[in-house]
Amino acid sequence: MVIYGVYIVSKSGGLIFNHDHNVPKIETEKTFSYPLDIKLNYENKKIVVSFGQRDGVMVGHVLMAVNGIPVTARQLDDGRDAFEVIENEECYPLNLKFGRPKMTTNEKIFLASMFYPLFAIASQLSPEPKSSGIEMLEADTFKLHCFQTLTGVKFMVVSEPSQQGMDILLKRIYELYADFALKNPFYSLEMPIRCELFETNLQSLLEVVEKTGISNV
């Protein structure tokens, strides 16, 4: 069983805490012949696959190395421009390594702010009155579980699809939040949570769930 991460969103929609617990490192290395049959674009200081996914290389993956030489922004570590190498027929065959990029803090803040209006829209679209909003989003590779407190703070856990008992885990995380964050005299509501005791106990809780199951929480 795998838990990928924990996120806490304030009642105003801001990301106040995130914890990457066990994010898998996905990398794919392939040898390509000329011309390259995937489309690459330079975005946000990364070379990103924008079209033509194949053999594990997916749209959104980032170019990490060319012939074993790491890529930083759009330059190889030997000083050459990555696009000049990729567009030069004489350099082929080329061995390219792609991987899923690690989200930056700004990207996590942006995604949290996107979830907030989706949650509100789901509450309004529900045919039942007083809907709780989105409690779970399911994809083929993960599930996102959400628990909203009475004060509007949202707790989210991203796990593999087969992980069970996430509703219990979310309430235990809420208890840790109440015990170690809210009772901290230096913590202000709506502000980012920077509490070592909260993070330590959260880490221990997630490890117990992964190793022994939710029944031991």
ABEGO torsion letter per residue (X at the ends): XBBABBBBBBAAGBBABBBBABBBBBBBBBBBBOBBABBBBBBGGBBBBABGBBGGBBBGBBBABBGGBBBBEABBAAGBBAAAAAABAAAOBBBBBBBBBBBBAAAAAAAAAAAAAAAAAAAAABABBGBAEBABBBBAABBBBBBBBAAGBBBBBBBBAABBGAAAAAAAAAAAAAAAAAABAABBBGBBBBBAAAAAAAAAAAAAAAAAEAAAX
